[in-house]
């Protein structure tokens, strides 16, 4: 076995989600609407929220990694995490398309 075949400590410390992504999304959206949204909108528009869908715990940050790091610091056992941007439908959008002049 070579060093390349051996997982790094960082990789072995990562735990994978234990439920399907669709279920994480469903639970995360429900927790956001019920518990988080009333506390963060509109004052934190454009900031990011990380939600542990198993416990309902959440953290907010100006950047995506800030929110994620804060949640991990408070709940290191969290593996089923939903990330979203306050006041937006999506955390990020890939690509750009202009609809001006589209036929």
C-alpha positions as CSV (number, residue, x, y, z in Angstrom):
1,X,0.0,0.0,0.0
2,X,1.4,3.4,-0.9
3,X,0.7,6.8,0.7
4,X,-1.7,7.6,-2.2
5,X,-3.7,4.5,-1.3
6,X,-4.0,5.5,2.4
7,X,-6.8,8.0,3.1
8,X,-5.5,11.2,4.7
9,X,-6.5,12.0,8.3
10,X,-8.7,14.8,7.0
11,X,-10.5,12.5,4.6
12,X,-11.0,9.8,7.3
13,X,-12.3,12.4,9.8
14,X,-15.1,13.4,7.4
15,X,-18.4,11.6,7.9
16,X,-20.9,11.2,5.1
17,X,-24.6,12.1,5.3
18,X,-26.7,9.3,6.7
19,X,-29.9,10.1,4.9
20,X,-30.6,10.9,1.2
21,X,-30.0,14.4,-0.1
22,X,-33.7,14.9,-0.9
23,X,-34.6,14.2,2.7
24,X,-31.9,16.6,4.0
25,X,-33.3,19.3,1.7
26,X,-36.9,18.6,2.8
27,X,-36.1,18.7,6.5
28,X,-33.7,21.7,6.1
29,X,-36.3,23.7,4.3
30,X,-38.9,22.9,6.9
31,X,-36.6,23.9,9.8
32,X,-35.7,27.1,8.0
33,X,-39.3,28.1,7.4
34,X,-40.4,27.2,10.9
35,X,-37.5,28.2,13.2
36,X,-34.8,30.1,11.3
37,X,-36.5,32.4,8.8
38,X,-38.4,34.5,11.5
39,X,-35.2,35.1,13.3
40,X,-33.0,36.1,10.3
41,X,-35.0,37.8,7.6
42,X,-34.7,40.5,6.5
43,X,-31.8,41.7,8.7
44,X,-29.4,39.0,7.4
45,X,-30.3,39.1,3.7
46,X,-27.5,37.5,1.6
47,X,-25.9,35.8,4.6
48,X,-25.6,32.0,4.8
49,X,-27.2,29.5,7.2
50,X,-26.1,25.9,7.9
51,X,-28.7,23.7,9.5
52,X,-28.2,20.4,11.2
53,X,-31.4,18.6,10.1
54,X,-31.1,16.0,12.8
55,X,-31.0,18.3,15.8
56,X,-32.5,21.5,14.3
57,X,-29.4,23.4,15.4
58,X,-28.2,26.1,13.0
59,X,-25.6,28.8,12.5
60,X,-25.3,31.9,10.4
61,X,-22.3,33.6,8.7
62,X,-21.4,36.2,6.1
63,X,-19.8,33.5,4.0
64,X,-20.8,29.9,3.4
65,X,-17.7,28.5,5.2
66,X,-18.3,30.8,8.2
67,X,-21.8,29.4,8.7
68,X,-20.6,25.8,8.2
69,X,-17.6,26.3,10.5
70,X,-19.8,27.8,13.2
71,X,-22.2,24.9,13.0
72,X,-19.4,22.3,13.2
73,X,-17.9,24.1,16.2
74,X,-21.3,23.9,18.0
75,X,-22.3,20.5,16.7
76,X,-19.2,18.5,15.7
77,X,-21.4,15.4,15.2
78,X,-23.5,17.0,12.5
79,X,-23.4,15.2,9.2
80,X,-26.9,15.9,7.7
81,X,-26.4,19.6,7.0
82,X,-28.5,21.8,4.8
83,X,-26.9,25.1,3.5
84,X,-28.8,28.0,2.2
85,X,-28.6,31.8,1.6
86,X,-31.0,34.0,3.4
87,X,-33.5,35.7,1.1
88,X,-32.5,33.6,-1.9
89,X,-33.8,30.4,-3.6
90,X,-30.4,28.9,-4.1
91,X,-27.0,28.9,-2.3
92,X,-25.2,29.3,-5.6
93,X,-25.9,29.3,-9.3
94,X,-23.7,27.8,-11.9
95,X,-23.3,29.7,-15.2
96,X,-25.0,32.8,-16.5
97,X,-27.4,33.2,-19.4
98,X,-28.8,36.4,-20.8
99,X,-32.4,36.2,-21.9
100,X,-32.3,39.6,-23.7
101,X,-32.8,39.0,-27.4
102,X,-33.6,35.4,-26.9
103,X,-36.0,34.1,-29.6
